[in-house]
Each structure stands twice: as structure tokens, then as C-alpha cells.
Amino acid sequence: MCGGHREAGHTTFSADLGDGLVVVRHVPAMICNQCGDEWIDNKTAQQLEDIVLEARQKKHQLEVLSL
């Protein structure tokens, strides 16, 4: 919407689990070269959902991963 172009890159995803935090670094994403907005494809989003579910089950206060 800003007029920029999407370029392949990486981002960091985090999710606050209430009693813990999960951080996933090096997540593949398309990033706007003008405003910095990020888009994650459906396959990657599903991987992130699975990681968050697993982190909830482990009940760690902090978990840091890379894709």
C-alpha cells in the first residue's frame, strides 16, 4: 500500500505465552523495501504455530529458536 516493493528477507517472530515467551529468529519473509512491513507465507506461519504449541506444552519461561 505504501508503494514499496516486497523483497525476500528474514524477520524475527515472537509470541507472548502469558507465562513464557517464544522467539524464532531468521524466519523467511517478504519485506517491503519502503515501509518495512513483513509478510510470512502460509507454510511458514503453520511452522510458527506448531512451534508456539510445542513451547506452550514445555512451559519454559523463554525459548529462542531459529528456522
N, CA, C and O of each residue as an XYZ file, in Angstrom:
268
protein
N       0.811     -1.194      0.000
C       0.000      0.000      0.000
C       0.861      1.268      0.000
O       0.405      2.328     -0.428
N       2.090      1.162      0.473
C       2.937      2.348      0.576
C       3.647      2.648     -0.739
O       4.251      3.710     -0.892
N       3.577      1.721     -1.684
C       4.237      1.917     -2.964
C       5.591      1.241     -3.051
O       6.243      1.292     -4.094
N       6.023      0.608     -1.967
C       7.300     -0.101     -1.961
C       7.184     -1.446     -2.645
O       6.112     -1.824     -3.119
N       8.284     -2.160     -2.695
C       8.327     -3.486     -3.303
C       8.719     -4.516     -2.257
O       9.547     -4.249     -1.386
N       8.120     -5.690     -2.349
C       8.458     -6.780     -1.437
C       9.751     -7.437     -1.891
O       9.945     -7.733     -3.070
N      10.623     -7.655     -0.926
C      11.885     -8.328     -1.197
C      12.053     -9.472     -0.200
O      11.645     -9.357      0.956
N      12.649    -10.567     -0.646
C      12.891    -11.700      0.242
C      13.877    -11.295      1.326
O      14.868    -10.612      1.066
N      13.589    -11.726      2.532
C      14.464    -11.438      3.656
C      14.107    -12.323      4.831
O      13.493    -13.376      4.662
N      14.487    -11.901      6.005
C      14.209    -12.646      7.231
C      13.722    -11.686      8.302
O      14.032    -10.495      8.286
N      12.948    -12.237      9.237
C      12.430    -11.449     10.341
C      12.534    -12.272     11.618
O      12.921    -13.440     11.590
N      12.189    -11.660     12.712
C      12.122    -12.348     13.996
C      10.672    -12.365     14.438
O       9.995    -11.337     14.421
N      10.198    -13.540     14.836
C       8.825    -13.726     15.296
C       8.859    -13.967     16.798
O       9.710    -14.711     17.284
N       7.955    -13.356     17.531
C       7.857    -13.629     18.965
C       6.399    -13.792     19.351
O       5.505    -13.203     18.744
N       6.180    -14.607     20.377
C       4.832    -14.822     20.884
C       4.889    -14.844     22.407
O       5.665    -15.590     23.003
N       4.055    -14.016     23.022
C       3.936    -13.976     24.473
C       2.932    -15.050     24.876
O       1.763    -14.987     24.496
N       3.385    -16.027     25.638
C       2.531    -17.144     26.022
C       1.860    -16.920     27.370
O       1.237    -17.832     27.911
N       1.981    -15.737     27.905
C       1.400    -15.450     29.217
C       2.393    -15.730     30.328
O       2.779    -14.825     31.067
N       2.804    -16.983     30.446
C       3.792    -17.348     31.465
C       5.151    -17.655     30.837
O       6.045    -18.172     31.507
N       5.300    -17.343     29.580
C       6.564    -17.564     28.885
C       6.608    -16.800     27.575
O       5.637    -16.156     27.179
N       7.744    -16.883     26.916
C       7.956    -16.171     25.663
C       8.711    -17.083     24.711
O       9.683    -17.729     25.103
N       8.267    -17.137     23.469
C       8.989    -17.880     22.438
C       9.424    -16.881     21.368
O       8.641    -16.040     20.925
N      10.690    -16.994     20.964
C      11.266    -16.127     19.943
C      11.847    -17.023     18.852
O      12.614    -17.942     19.140
N      11.486    -16.756     17.617
C      12.008    -17.517     16.482
C      12.739    -16.535     15.574
O      12.144    -15.599     15.041
N      14.030    -16.762     15.409
C      14.855    -15.864     14.600
C      15.018    -16.434     13.197
O      14.801    -17.625     12.976
N      15.395    -15.595     12.266
C      15.694    -15.987     10.885
C      14.484    -16.602     10.177
O      14.622    -17.579      9.441
N      13.305    -16.031     10.399
C      12.075    -16.509      9.767
C      12.011    -15.922      8.350
O      12.056    -14.702      8.192
N      11.905    -16.773      7.317
C      11.793    -16.261      5.958
C      10.535    -15.410      5.799
O       9.454    -15.789      6.252
N      10.688    -14.265      5.156
C       9.555    -13.356      4.972
C       9.812    -12.480      3.762
O      10.948    -12.325      3.313
N       8.738    -11.914      3.245
C       8.834    -10.875      2.237
C       8.716     -9.558      2.991
O       7.805     -9.373      3.798
N       9.644     -8.644      2.720
C       9.703     -7.399      3.473
C       9.641     -6.219      2.508
O      10.358     -6.178      1.509
N       8.777     -5.265      2.822
C       8.647     -4.072      1.990
C       9.917     -3.238      2.108
O      10.364     -2.924      3.212
N      10.491     -2.883      0.967
C      11.741     -2.121      0.983
C      11.520     -0.651      1.338
O      12.483      0.097      1.510
N      10.265     -0.236      1.448
C       9.991      1.158      1.775
C       9.528      1.336      3.218
O      10.072      2.164      3.949
N       8.515      0.555      3.633
C       7.945      0.759      4.970
C       8.334     -0.322      5.978
O       8.125     -0.152      7.179
N       8.901     -1.441      5.492
C       9.342     -2.492      6.401
C       8.271     -3.493      6.796
O       8.544     -4.402      7.580
N       7.043     -3.348      6.268
C       6.017     -4.347      6.557
C       6.515     -5.723      6.148
O       7.278     -5.862      5.193
N       6.068     -6.753      6.893
C       6.538     -8.118      6.664
C       5.374     -9.036      6.356
O       4.298     -8.903      6.939
N       5.588     -9.974      5.434
C       4.603    -10.991      5.086
C       5.258    -12.346      5.205
O       6.355    -12.571      4.693
N       4.563    -13.261      5.897
C       5.042    -14.633      6.074
C       4.077    -15.536      5.329
O       2.862    -15.387      5.457
N       4.613    -16.483      4.541
C       3.729    -17.360      3.773
C       3.020    -18.357      4.691
O       3.389    -18.518      5.855
N       2.002    -19.020      4.152
C       1.174    -19.934      4.952
C       1.956    -21.102      5.521
O       1.722    -21.502      6.662
N       2.879    -21.655      4.751
C       3.671    -22.790      5.231
C       4.517    -22.380      6.432
O       4.581    -23.109      7.422
N       5.157    -21.236      6.357
C       5.976    -20.744      7.462
C       5.108    -20.406      8.666
O       5.490    -20.680      9.804
N       3.940    -19.810      8.423
C       3.018    -19.485      9.513
C       2.595    -20.754     10.245
O       2.480    -20.746     11.470
N       2.363    -21.834      9.520
C       1.988    -23.099     10.154
C       3.144    -23.628     11.005
O       2.924    -24.135     12.104
N       4.375    -23.509     10.498
C       5.548    -23.927     11.281
C       5.620    -23.129     12.584
O       5.907    -23.687     13.643
N       5.363    -21.835     12.504
C       5.404    -20.993     13.697
C       4.302    -21.383     14.680
O       4.534    -21.401     15.888
N       3.120    -21.692     14.183
C       2.036    -22.143     15.056
C       2.419    -23.429     15.773
O       2.144    -23.580     16.963
N       3.053    -24.361     15.055
C       3.487    -25.618     15.662
C       4.535    -25.371     16.743
O       4.507    -26.004     17.799
N       5.459    -24.447     16.477
C       6.499    -24.105     17.451
C       5.877    -23.504     18.708
O       6.275    -23.845     19.822
N       4.904    -22.613     18.536
C       4.240    -22.000     19.681
C       3.487    -23.046     20.492
O       3.541    -23.022     21.722
N       2.794    -23.953     19.838
C       2.066    -25.017     20.534
C       3.028    -25.872     21.351
O       2.755    -26.186     22.509
N       4.150    -26.247     20.748
C       5.144    -27.058     21.448
C       5.735    -26.293     22.637
O       5.946    -26.873     23.702
N       5.998    -25.014     22.462
C       6.552    -24.195     23.549
C       5.558    -24.099     24.713
O       5.957    -24.127     25.877
N       4.270    -23.987     24.396
C       3.245    -23.948     25.463
C       3.281    -25.236     26.281
O       3.154    -25.211     27.505
N       3.454    -26.355     25.592
C       3.458    -27.646     26.274
C       4.690    -27.811     27.158
O       4.611    -28.442     28.212
N       5.829    -27.253     26.741
C       7.070    -27.350     27.521
C       7.034    -26.465     28.762
O       7.710    -26.751     29.751
N       6.246    -25.391     28.712
C       6.096    -24.450     29.820
C       7.423    -23.810     30.227
O       7.637    -23.546     31.410
N       8.306    -23.559     29.281
C       9.538    -22.828     29.545
C       9.214    -21.344     29.650
O       8.267    -20.866     29.026
N       9.992    -20.623     30.432
C       9.782    -19.181     30.511
C      10.269    -18.481     29.257
O       9.691    -17.480     28.833
N      11.343    -19.012     28.656
C      11.884    -18.405     27.441
C      12.434    -19.497     26.546
O      13.163    -20.381     26.997
N      12.076    -19.424     25.268
C      12.615    -20.354     24.289
C      12.969    -19.552     23.048
O      12.139    -18.817     22.514
N      14.220    -19.699     22.587
C      14.697    -18.989     21.416
C      15.140    -20.025     20.388
O      15.964    -20.889     20.685
N      14.588    -19.936     19.177
C      14.866    -20.901     18.107
C      15.189    -20.156     16.827
O      15.001    -18.943     16.736
N      15.673    -20.884     15.848
C      15.884    -20.351     14.505
C      15.213    -21.271     13.509
O      15.171    -22.485     13.710
N      14.689    -20.705     12.441
C      14.126    -21.513     11.343
C      15.178    -21.725     10.295
O      14.920    -22.378      9.284
